[in-house]
């Protein structure tokens, strides 16, 4: 009896902690919708409107999202680039990998199917990439460490085992079921599993409850579906001369309270079953409120840390972003890197320069001898190079990559091309043709020389 109580308590604690992590990962709009759903299911939980972030009006960005974007953008453009792929690239940027392993990891990310599984195979992928199988194996192990857990699995069993190992590492019975009796479990043959394992049916059912909390399709079953919605800034950066404040957007987040009517019933003349129902709903409402409050505190702490060292961004905008790594933030705040990653992804901050995803200030930078510079800074350098080029002999992407390398910025030609396109600058051949057709180079006759 005592053992069963301990197991139930551990399961409840694990479920509560998982819900807290899910709340941390929600953006303002998602969290508002979640709270509304919870209040409809829980009569003890009451919501009251707050609709404030002091006197500031939150900016809204209307976006349609369908194609992956794996590079950071500036201003409002950056708010539209969220995707499953970009989240994975964002996490991958925190790993120091050999060039061949990074190349393989990026290939694997692009090869994930609609569920988030990688089914191409090690040998086949190595042949396509022209790499050793060992490099692809190492890359796949890295991808499997990314979130959502289960990404990179080859099948359902591995997907669920990856999640179980991460979220419920002590659950041996659930692991045994997944490894040896998944087919029986899927068909509800608990008695059969109990006989084969020699474990009580109640223990099998409790393990089954844990398995059902796992997600068989980490990508939600569809790869980047079109989603039209309004993105709301979760935070605002408010400048006061040389200082600033970080303000939370509470517009979509009502205050969470409890119904006095139901609380009073606990001391009234009602049966014990009703009282137990009210107690359970009261504890659930209280826990959700604590999770939301913890989310808010975590967001503020991260944002304050980020902008404490963003003096160049505060002064001159996106070209001055100095990327911070997840590990640096985690160490400073005494949190895990995965917690910081969950908190940052999908969150936006309104600044005097526009709305930015919070992750724009993390990772994804270019390492130089003097430190790390952001993608925005590299784009700014490319823009200045092209602005000063000889218009009759414009700089090719390869030449730009070479010039950046000379400045200590190692960027591939392909990345240079992507950055140039983000700046709205055509390729060198088009720029050269435009130069001559405009008459700057002597018209059509000039173009012939």
PyMOL commands that set and color helices and strands:
alter all, ss='L'
color gray80, all
select helices_A, chain A and resi 2-25+28-41+75-78+84-92+99-111+122-129+133-143+156-167+172-180+182-186+190-197+201-212+260-265+272-308+311-316+318-320+326-333+337-344+358-361+375-387+391-393+397-406+413-422+428-437+443-447
alter helices_A, ss='H'
color red, helices_A
select strands_A, chain A and resi 45-48+60-65+227-232+235-240+243-248+255-258+348-351+354-357+366-368+371-373
alter strands_A, ss='S'
color yellow, strands_A
deselect
rebuild
show_as cartoon
